[in-house]
Amino acid sequence: MRCTVTVQGCQVTFESPYADDEAVRILRSQVARGRVMSSFANDLLQKIEEGKRLSRRQLDWVHKLALAAEVRHRNRTVVEITGQSRIPGSRRSTYS
């Protein structure tokens, strides 16, 4: 689905792999997990929960926010916990 949003006065067009209802579900999930902490995202979701129809522009923003949260989550550094940790900036183990 082709979506267009306006960011700081410039139009940004992108392809979303999701249908509108999928994008809403993903954004709702991302907000619930604390991966999106945006009052704008909360306002959009609240309107949907109140039964209001979103405009095409608002739905495009739902797609943008959902995709951005997924990309951020996918690109984050995975930290493994091995039982032995090191003091940040040091070669010394915390167990030494």
N, C-alpha and C positions, 0 to 999 in steps of 0.2 A: 504494500500500500504506500503510495506517495504522500508524504506529509510536508507541510510548510509551516514554519514558525518564524516570528520576527524576534531577533535577538539584537538588542542595542541598535535598533533602526535598520538592521540588515535582514533580509529574508534568507532563511536557511531551509533548503529542501533536502529531504533524505527519504530513504526507503525503509519502511518498517515491515518486518516479516509477520506482524501480528494483525489480526482483525481487531476492531475497536474493543469488543468485550474481552479479548485476551489481554490487550494492553492495560485495560482497567484492572483486571485480575492481578496482573504482574505488578502494577504500581501499588495496588492495595497490599500485596504481599511484601513488597520492598519497604513500604512505610511501616507495616506491622513489625518487621524485623529490625527497624531502626536504620536501614540503609539509605532511606530518603528522609531527611528532616527539613522539609520545606513547607512553609505555611501555604504557599501556592498549591502544592500537591494536595495538602490536606483540604483546602477549600474546594478543589475540583472533586475530590472524592466525597466530600460532604454533600455537595450538590447532587451527585449521583445517588447517594444514600437517601436523600430527601425526595428522590423521584423526579428531579428536574432533568431535562434534556440538555446536554452540552452542545454548544455550537461546534461546527467543523474545526474551527481554530482551536477551541478548547480541547477537543479530542486529539488534535495533532500534538498539543502540548502533553497530553497524557502519554502518547507514544514516545515523545522526546524524553520525558522524565523516566519512563520505564526502561527505555533502552540505555540511557546514561547510567542508571543505577546498576543495570546488569553488566555493563562494560567496566564500571568501577569495581564491582564485586569480582568479576572474572580476572581483572588485572592486579588485584591486591596480592601482596607477598604472603605466601603461606609459611607460617612459622611452625616448626615441629618441636614438640616438647619431648626431650629425651631423658629427663630425669637429672641430667647434669647441665646446669646453666652456667653461663659466664657473666661476670660483671661487665656491663657495657663499657667499651673502650679499654678493656683489660684482657690479658691472656689468662688471668687467674680464675680458677673455678670458684664458685661460691662455697664449695665443700672443702676447700683447702684450709 
